[in-house]
Amino acid sequence: MTTTRPADIDWTPTPPPPPRRKLFGDRIGSVEVLAVLLILLVLFRGPLGDAISDPRLQTWTTVFVSVMVQAVPFLVFGVALSAVIAVYVPRSFWAKALPKHPALAVPVASCAGVVLPGCECGAVPIAGSLIRRGVTPSAALAFLLAAPAINPIVLTATAVAFPNNPEMVVGRGVASLIVAMIMGWLWLRLGRAEWIKLPHRPDLDGMSKGRAFWAAVRHDVVHAGGFLVLGAMAAATINVVVPERWLQTVADNAVLSVLALAALAVLLSICSEADAFVAASLSQFSLTSRLVFLVVGPMVDLKLISMQAGVFGRRFALRFAPTTFAVAILVGVGVGAVLL
């Protein structure tokens, strides 16, 4: 049986309609966003000018910019070093450099922070890269805590800030090293692999070394840098909201002064290269409470918690940060009672 097509039907395929031209192309890029922002600034320049003249906003802006200026160079350094580890350092290197037993790898990784000048912002992406390269998480986390506090730059800055109290340098180095090792061993004992959820990084194996390096840098800057901005904004807000007179009230109480400076270290989020000068200016507080400030700050602060949540996941940060905070206070008080 055969079928015939009606003669009055045109079976010629209809060509697709021409693509509609979009105003801004296929997508809105950074140039368009910048143009919109500039137009908004011109339209609302009056209200914005009045708002900027507010002393509280000026304080907020100053603190935010200072945190970013302190942190960004070391973040870039840490991200670059993280990319070097991911691209140029073979996995077999870490098997040779660290002891095979995880419990012994923790103190070795903690002491490795002595030879790496940097701050906590750079240590976070480096620790994430170490875990990706097969380093046991307990050793990588011990390095994460120790490196910002015991490297030569930080210890030298502490000596300059406390010229009449050289024991502060020893106390800071010893206490920070002890906290890092304790947290590494605690993770080895109690930590779970599912608590760490590293963000997906593009596959670098099929790329050239140069392209893989820049791909890793761009990836880590987006993840760590975004959370750094959030942490800096939170620290600036706390600086404006918390009244300064509260510090004067608790300085005379031994227990409250320790807890107050520990909380202040978390809220201020000062880079480890600069926090010693802030601690030295808090002369109304005891040396022990100021030592706790120096031990807690490089390990637990708002920007660090935000960055750890971005690099390792929120489940990790919600467990790791409070535990580190408690251990740092206890160790700082113990070391201060012995050395100060």
C-alpha positions in Angstrom: 0.0 0.0 0.0 1.4 3.4 -1.0 0.6 6.8 0.3 0.7 10.0 -1.7 1.4 13.5 -0.4 -1.2 16.1 -1.1 -0.1 18.5 -3.7 -1.2 21.6 -1.9 1.1 21.0 1.1 4.5 22.7 1.0 7.0 20.2 2.5 10.0 22.6 2.3 11.5 23.0 5.8 10.8 26.4 7.3 14.1 28.1 8.1 14.6 29.1 11.8 14.0 32.7 12.7 17.0 34.9 13.0 18.4 35.1 16.5 17.2 38.1 18.4 19.9 40.6 19.2 20.4 41.1 22.9 21.1 44.5 24.4 24.1 43.3 26.3 25.2 40.4 24.3 24.9 36.8 25.5 25.5 37.7 29.1 26.2 40.7 31.3 29.9 41.1 31.9 32.0 43.1 34.3 32.0 46.1 32.1 28.2 46.4 32.1 28.2 45.8 35.9 30.8 48.6 36.4 28.8 50.9 34.2 25.6 50.3 36.2 27.4 50.9 39.5 28.9 54.2 38.2 25.4 55.3 37.1 24.0 54.4 40.6 26.8 56.3 42.3 26.0 59.4 40.3 22.3 59.2 40.9 22.6 58.6 44.6 25.7 60.6 45.3 23.8 62.9 47.8 22.6 60.1 50.2 25.8 58.2 49.9 27.8 61.3 50.8 25.7 61.9 53.9 26.1 58.2 54.9 29.9 58.2 54.4 30.2 61.2 56.7 28.8 59.1 59.6 31.7 58.4 62.0 30.6 54.9 62.6 30.6 54.1 58.9 34.1 55.7 58.6 35.2 53.4 61.5 33.7 50.4 59.8 35.3 51.3 56.5 38.7 51.8 58.1 38.6 48.4 59.9 37.4 46.6 56.8 40.1 48.1 54.6 42.8 47.4 57.2 41.8 43.8 57.6 41.8 43.3 53.8 45.1 45.1 53.3 46.7 43.0 55.9 45.3 39.7 54.7 45.2 39.9 50.9 49.0 39.8 50.3 49.3 36.7 52.4 46.2 35.2 51.0 47.7 35.6 47.5 51.0 34.1 48.7 49.2 31.1 50.3 47.0 30.6 47.2 50.1 30.7 44.9 52.0 28.2 47.1 48.9 26.0 47.2 48.8 26.0 43.4 52.5 25.1 43.3 51.9 22.2 45.7 49.0 21.0 43.6 50.7 21.3 40.2 54.5 21.0 40.7 55.0 18.9 43.8 54.5 15.1 43.2 52.4 13.1 45.6 55.5 10.9 46.4 57.2 13.9 48.0 54.8 14.0 50.9 55.2 10.3 51.6 59.0 10.9 51.9 58.8 14.2 53.8 56.4 13.2 56.5 56.6 10.2 58.8 54.3 7.4 57.7 52.7 7.1 61.1 50.0 9.9 61.3 50.7 10.5 65.0 54.4 11.3 64.2 53.4 13.4 61.2 51.5 15.9 63.4 54.5 17.3 65.3 56.6 17.4 62.1 54.0 19.3 60.2 53.5 21.7 63.1 57.2 22.5 63.2 57.2 23.0 59.5 55.4 26.3 60.1 58.7 27.7 61.4 60.2 27.8 57.9 57.1 29.3 56.1 56.5 33.0 56.6 52.9 33.7 56.2 49.6 34.4 58.0 46.4 32.4 58.7 44.8 33.6 55.5 47.5 31.9 53.4 47.6 28.8 55.6 44.0 27.8 54.9 44.3 27.1 51.1 47.8 25.6 51.7 46.3 23.1 54.2 43.5 22.3 51.7 46.0 21.6 49.0 48.1 19.4 51.3 45.0 17.2 52.0 44.3 17.0 48.2 47.9 15.8 47.7 47.4 12.9 50.1 48.7 14.4 53.4 46.8 13.1 56.4 44.3 15.7 57.5 45.6 15.6 61.1 49.0 16.8 59.9 47.6 19.4 57.5 45.4 20.9 60.2 48.3 21.0 62.6 50.3 22.9 60.0 47.3 25.2 59.5 47.3 26.2 63.1 51.0 26.4 63.7 52.3 28.2 60.7 50.7 31.6 61.3 51.9 31.8 64.9 55.4 30.3 65.0 56.9 31.6 61.8 59.9 34.0 62.1 58.1 37.1 60.9 55.4 36.7 63.6 57.9 35.9 66.4 60.0 38.9 65.4 57.0 41.2 65.4 56.1 39.9 68.9 59.7 40.6 70.1 59.5 44.2 68.8 56.0 44.7 70.3 57.2 43.5 73.8 60.8 44.6 74.1 60.7 44.4 77.9 59.0 41.0 77.9 61.0 38.5 75.8 59.2 35.7 77.6 56.1 36.6 75.5 57.9 35.4 72.4 58.8 32.1 73.9 55.3 31.8 75.4 53.6 32.5 72.1 55.7 30.0 70.2 55.5 27.2 72.8 51.7 27.6 73.4 50.9 27.8 69.7 52.9 24.7 68.9 51.3 22.8 71.7 47.8 23.8 70.6 48.6 22.8 67.0 49.8 19.3 68.0 46.9 18.7 70.4 44.4 19.6 67.7 46.2 17.4 65.2 46.1 14.5 67.6 42.4 15.2 68.5 41.5 15.1 64.8 43.4 11.9 64.4 41.4 10.4 67.3 38.0 11.9 66.9 37.8 13.4 63.4 35.8 11.9 60.5 36.6 12.1 56.9 33.1 13.2 55.9 33.4 16.3 58.0 35.9 17.7 55.5 34.3 18.6 52.2 36.8 20.3 49.9 35.2 22.3 47.0 35.5 20.7 43.6 38.6 21.8 41.9 38.8 21.5 38.1 40.8 18.5 36.8 44.3 19.7 36.3 45.8 16.5 35.0 45.1 17.2 31.3 46.5 20.7 31.3 50.0 22.1 30.9 51.8 23.1 34.0 51.3 26.8 33.4 47.6 26.5 32.7 47.0 24.2 35.6 48.8 26.6 37.9 46.6 29.5 37.0 43.4 27.4 37.0 44.2 26.4 40.6 45.0 30.0 41.6 41.7 31.3 40.2 39.8 28.5 41.9 41.3 29.1 45.3 41.1 32.9 45.1 37.3 32.7 44.4 36.7 30.3 47.3 39.0 31.7 49.9 38.8 35.3 48.9 35.1 35.5 49.0 34.9 34.2 52.5 37.7 36.5 53.5 35.6 39.5 52.5 32.7 38.2 54.6 34.9 37.7 57.6 36.4 41.2 57.2 32.9 42.7 57.0 31.9 40.8 60.2 35.0 42.0 62.0 34.4 45.6 61.0 30.8 45.4 62.2 31.9 44.0 65.6 34.4 46.8 66.0 31.6 49.4 65.6 29.0 47.6 67.7 31.1 46.5 70.7 31.6 49.5 73.2 35.2 50.1 74.2 34.3 50.7 77.8 33.4 47.0 78.2 37.1 46.2 78.0 37.9 48.5 80.9 35.3 46.8 83.1 36.7 43.3 82.7 40.4 44.1 82.8 40.6 43.8 86.6 39.1 40.3 86.7 41.6 37.5 86.0 39.1 35.1 84.5 37.0 37.6 82.7 40.1 39.3 81.2 41.3 36.1 79.7 37.9 35.3 78.2 37.4 38.9 77.1 40.7 39.0 75.2 40.1 35.6 73.7 36.7 36.7 72.4 38.3 40.0 71.2 40.9 38.1 69.2 38.1 36.3 67.4 36.1 39.4 66.8 38.9 41.7 65.7 40.4 39.3 63.1 43.8 40.9 63.1 46.5 39.4 60.9 49.1 37.5 62.9 51.9 39.8 61.8 50.1 42.8 63.4 48.3 41.4 66.4 51.3 41.6 68.8 51.2 45.4 68.6 47.5 45.4 69.4 48.2 43.1 72.4 51.0 45.4 73.6 48.6 48.4 73.5 46.2 46.6 75.9 48.4 47.4 78.8 45.5 47.3 81.3 45.3 43.5 80.9 47.7 41.0 82.3 50.5 39.3 80.3 48.7 36.0 80.5 45.5 37.3 79.1 47.4 39.0 76.3 49.2 35.8 75.6 45.9 34.1 75.2 44.9 36.9 72.8 48.1 36.1 70.7 47.5 32.3 70.8 43.8 32.4 69.9 43.9 35.1 67.2 45.9 33.3 64.5 43.9 30.1 65.0 40.3 31.2 65.5 38.8 34.5 64.2 35.8 35.5 62.1 37.7 35.6 58.8 39.4 32.3 59.5 36.1 30.6 60.4 34.6 31.9 57.2 37.5 30.8 55.1 37.6 27.4 56.8 33.9 27.0 56.0 34.6 27.8 52.4 37.7 25.5 52.0 36.8 22.6 54.2 33.0 22.9 54.6 30.6 24.2 57.2 30.4 20.9 59.1 34.2 21.1 59.6 34.2 24.7 60.7 31.4 24.3 63.2 33.3 21.5 65.0 36.9 22.6 64.5 36.7 26.3 65.4 35.0 26.0 68.9 37.3 23.1 69.9 40.4 25.1 68.8 39.2 28.1 70.8 38.8 26.1 74.0 42.1 24.3 73.7 43.9 27.6 72.8 42.6 29.3 76.0 43.5 26.4 78.2 47.0 26.1 76.8 47.6 29.8 76.8 46.7 30.1 80.4 48.8 27.1 81.3 51.9 28.4 79.5 51.3 31.9 80.9 51.2 30.5 84.4 54.6 28.8 83.9 56.5 31.4 81.9 55.0 34.8 82.7 
